[in-house]
């Protein structure tokens, strides 16, 4: 399957974003990569508890 890279805008508090950048840097990742990893973990946990998400 070919993956299409998309962009989206996130609105959040400045302090939260600064702390997120700190955590990403601590892990040696960009903020984008840190968010991608967190999203994948969150989806995997959801699918374990519920059921696999099937996209049409």
Secondary structure, DSSP 8 states (H G I E B T S, - for coil): -------------HHHHHHHHHHHHHTT--HHHHHHHHHHHHHHHHHHHS------
